[in-house]
Amino acid sequence: MPIPVSHMRFMTWRSLATAAVAALMAALLVPVAAHGATRQSTPVYSYANAIRESVWVDTGLDGDSDGRHDRVAVDIVRPREPARQGHKIPVIMDASPYYSCCGRGNESQKKTYDANGHVVQMPLFYDNYFVPRGYAFVGVDLAGTNRSDGCVDVGGRSDILSAKAVVDWLNGRARAYTTRTGTATARAGWTNGRTGMIGKSWDGTIANGVAATGVKGLRTIVPISAISSWYDYYFAKGAPLYDSGPDWLSGYVDSPDARAKCAAVQGKLVDGAPRTGDWTPLWTERDYVKDAAKVKASVFLVHGMQDLNVRTKNFGQWWDALARNGVERKIWLSQTGHVDPFDFRRSAWVDTLHRWFDHELLGYDNGIGHEPMADIERHPDQWATSAVWPPRTTGAATLRPGAGARPGVGTLGLVRRSGTETFTDDPGHSETDWAADIDRPTTDKAGFTTGPLTRDLRLSGSSTVTVTATPTTSTAHLSAVLVEFGQDNIRDYAGSGEGVNTLTDRTCWGASTAGDNSCYKVTGAAVTGVGQTVLSRSWAGLGNHASDRGVPLTPGKAYTITLDLAATDHVVPKGHRLALIVAGTDKDLIDPPSTTPTLTLDLSRTSARVPLVGGADAFERATAGSAAAPAASVLDGVRAPHTIHRVPGEDH
């Protein structure tokens, strides 16, 4: 459904009174560029002389059931000079479970500490770059990790409220202590409370969840490759995406202290997340999309359109919910997999992030609010922009499959067709295999293609595929994929670097100390030539056709189910083809069912609802006069996607 224009504005500007206060405070906050130039914070404060301190914030929870409120460790790096001058500063915050177990960034940096327990190395470049520019950087150990009390509950109340408590403390609404167990309190008198949360994967997920509480003082979030609903990390309408659940993930990041105390929490994660894929109260608690109306912070969202770790349904449904609620927002979409923009567009990323935080946390009118809402990578290192996203002219077109002259090799158009197609689930085959054989009859898929397009055709947003299928067994999984056919060079998202290569040279982003270097290895695009590119994917358990709880199927009975195709933005160029493939188990991307079904599709009741710039008219124009499909051949794509990480935050 098209988004109302009133909800598609990049900036829903605050009242003039609020803006005036922001401008006044910003003027008092940090030195800026020369008078008359665009306002920008500059590196005028000493990083080497920065204050490094730790506090433990009372969360008000007792997740580990030891009779005491849990305290979460908060490591702070902030410039010394503003406090001496009586100026209060804003905060950039990354709340993470990974600071001690696994590390952050392409080089897996961990926190290190001096003899007094103060942080020496803070992972990533944020403190090196922003502290000299008048920001504080705060690294929060989520409950149950590193130096924090409590238990990891994988996106639940403990995860979210332990991070929210830090925002509350920064705004004078919560209590903190100078040690983990002592009674001496610590105040955040050095900050004005304005907080921006940032982070990749699990860290960005926490930013989403905290924003969904509507907490005061959180002014912006920058979620990178982040989850918006934990059910959609583990399942797709009943189809399991991983062979484990949140209990395994909790155990992966737990501190030794948490492992000794958190068996009860682990048990709740097991019981609340059955491998049946049924929706339970555990998933409701971890669904931030339902609370998008509470979000007061602006959102700068970044995601790889080929992310097969945190799959892109997560960003699509979050973006759409934010749009419906008029949230200020901006988006970057890359061709990569699960990769930080620091590693696929470094210079532009640092510059844009700098201006974003200056605008949102310092109140600087630096023009970023008047720039295009979306940056989209069309080819490796080649970017396009959209004033709003999806574009205002985007409309849903209902594309319908039709039978062809050979079994499983059909057509795709706007006219409803009759007939059937049949395929048998083969868990040993993947979307890459299906696409390679799009023009040849195979028993494992049903494929439907346009002829070569006579005009470019742009998809922008989230699609759905409605399938009516009759199974031969009591269980069945379905996959639906949209594919472009035609020669192209793309980022090799299925490779070990998920679209990037890590090189040996380094570039530096901010100030350094002996214990915290701001210089990071350069990366470059990992490019591969292909004859086919999967644009969007979805999966489902057919037993979930009627509700979010699966039921056994009756062999021989027809069922209708709608699959949610992942959000994307892609131009299928003139001369290339667009295809819909429907099949069973997508190897390594979903787990197979307990049986091996054959499924018969009712083509008259099967369709794809696809957001096209220009709507159905654009599709009709692009396919008018289209020539016949080429002769059958095997079409190369990326290698079959590797077995996907079970950890939202493991880097390429």
C-alpha positions, 0 to 999 in steps of 0.5 A, a space after each residue: 500500500 502506498 505510504 501517504 505523502 505526509 508520512 514520507 517527509 525526511 524531516 518532520 521539523 520540531 516546533 520553532 521554539 524547540 529549534 530556537 533552544 537547540 540552536 542556542 544550546 548548540 552555540 554554547 556547546 562546542 566551537 564550530 567552523 568559521 563564521 558564515 560557513 556551514 556549521 560543523 563540529 571540529 576537533 578542538 578538544 584533546 583526545 589524549 587528555 579525555 576523561 575515561 571513567 566507568 559507572 554502573 547504572 541501576 536497571 531496577 531489574 533482578 534478572 539473575 535473581 540474587 536479591 539485588 538490582 542488576 547494575 550495567 557497566 557503562 564505560 565513558 570517554 568524554 572531553 575534559 575541557 567542556 566541563 571546565 568551561 561549564 558546557 554540557 555535551 551530548 552522548 553517542 552510545 553503543 550498547 552491546 553484548 560483544 565488548 568482551 566475548 567477540 569484539 566489534 568491527 571488521 577487526 574484532 576489537 574488544 574493550 581493554 582496561 587499565 589498572 584502575 578499571 577505566 577503558 583504554 581501548 574503546 572499539 570502533 572509531 566513534 570515540 576517536 572521531 567524535 570526542 575531540 568534536 565535543 561529544 561523549 562516547 558511552 559503551 554499555 555492556 548489556 546485562 549479563 555480559 562483560 562487567 554487568 550484572 543480570 542475564 542476557 535475554 536476547 532482545 527482551 526486557 533485560 536487554 532493552 531496559 538495561 540500555 534504556 536505564 543508561 539513557 534515563 541516567 544520562 537524563 537524571 532519572 536513574 541512579 548510578 554508582 562508581 563501582 559494581 557493588 559499592 554505595 557511592 553514587 555517580 551523576 551525569 552532570 556533564 551531559 545535556 542528556 541528548 543521546 544518539 544510539 548507534 550500532 550494528 546488528 545486535 547493538 543496532 537492535 538494542 537501539 531499535 528496542 530502546 527507541 520503541 520505548 519512547 524514552 525521553 532524551 533519545 534524540 536519534 538512532 542509527 541502526 545498522 543491519 539491525 533486527 526489528 522483530 526477533 521472531 523474524 530473525 529465527 523464523 519466517 512464518 513457521 519456517 526455521 531460519 536457523 538450527 538453534 534458538 535464542 538460548 544458544 545465542 544467550 549462552 554465546 555472549 554470557 559472562 562467566 558470572 551470568 552463566 553461573 546464575 542464569 539457568 532460569 532465564 535460559 530455560 525461559 528462552 527454550 520454553 518460549 521459543 519452540 522450534 515449531 516456529 509458533 508465535 509465543 508471548 516471548 516473540 511479542 515481547 521482542 517485537 519492536 515494530 508493534 511499538 513504532 508509534 512510541 518512537 520519538 527519535 529520528 532514525 538513520 537506517 543502514 542495511 545490506 540488501 543481500 544480508 542473509 544474517 539479519 535478513 532484510 524483512 527486518 529493515 523493511 517492516 521497521 521502515 514502513 512502520 516508522 513511515 506510517 507514524 511520521 518518524 524522521 528518517 534516512 536510509 542507506 541500502 548497499 549491495 553487501 551482506 552483513 557489513 558495516 558502512 565503515 567497510 563499504 563506503 568509509 569516507 562518505 559514511 564518516 562525513 554523513 554520520 558526522 553531519 547527522 549527529 551534528 544536526 540531531 544532537 547539536 541542532 546544527 542547521 547543516 543542510 542534511 535535512 534537505 538532502 535525499 532520504 535514500 542512498 542506494 548502491 546500484 553497482 559496486 561503489 556506484 550510488 544513486 539517491 531518492 528524494 523519498 523512499 520508496 519513491 512517491 510514484 511507487 505502486 504495487 503491481 500484481 504479477 501473475 505466473 502462467 504455464 509455458 510450453 515445458 513443465 516448470 518453465 512459465 511466464 510472468 505477466 499481468 493477466 491471470 492464468 489457469 493451470 498448474 505446476 508441480 515440484 518436489 522439495 529437494 533440501 540439497 538445492 538452493 535459490 542459486 541452483 533454481 535460478 541457474 536452471 530457470 530456462 530448463 525443466 527441473 523437478 525442484 522448482 517452478 519458474 516464471 519469467 518475463 521476456 527481455 525488458 524493453 525498458 528499465 524497471 525499478 522495484 522499490 520496497 517490500 513485496 508479497 507472494 501469495 501461493 496456493 499449493 496442494 501438498 502430498 505430505 503433512 508438512 511442507 516449506 515454501 520459498 519464493 524468490 525474485 530474480 533478475 537474469 542478465 549479465 552484471 557485475 555485483 558485490 560477491 555477497 555470498 563470499 567470506 567478506 559478504 561483498 568486501 575484501 579487507 586490504 593491508 593499508 590503513 586509514 585513520 579516523 580521529 585521534 589516537 593514543 597508545 592504547 586506542 588507535 583510530 587507524 583501520 584496514 582499508 576495504 574494497 569491493 569484492 566483485 563477481 560477474 553473474 548471469 542472474 541475481 536474486 533480488 528478494 526472498 521469502 520463506 514459510 511453513 505451509 502449516 502456518 497458512 491460517 495463523 501464526 501457529 502451524 498445523 499438520 497439513 492434509 495431503 491432497 488439500 489446497 492451502 493458500 499462504 502469503 509470503 513476505 518478500 524482503 525489502 529491496 531497491 533494484 533496477 532491472 535494466 532493459 534487455 534483462 528479465 525478471 522472474 518469480 521462482 517458487 520452490 521448497 527448502 532453500 538450502 542453508 537459508 531455511 531448514 527442511 520440513 520433516 517430510 519430502 513433499 511434492 507440491 502442486 501450484 494453482 496458478 490462477 490463485 498464485 501471484 506476486 504483489 511487487 512495488 514498482 516505480 510507476 506501478 503496473 503501467 511501468 511493468 506493462 510498458 517494460 514488457 510490451 513488445 518483449 522478445 521470446 526468452 532465450 534458449 535454455 542454458 545454465 546461468 551463473 550466479 554467486 556461489 550458493 550462500 554459505 552456511 549463515 551465522 547464527 549470531 547477529 553481529 559476527 562480522 564478515 
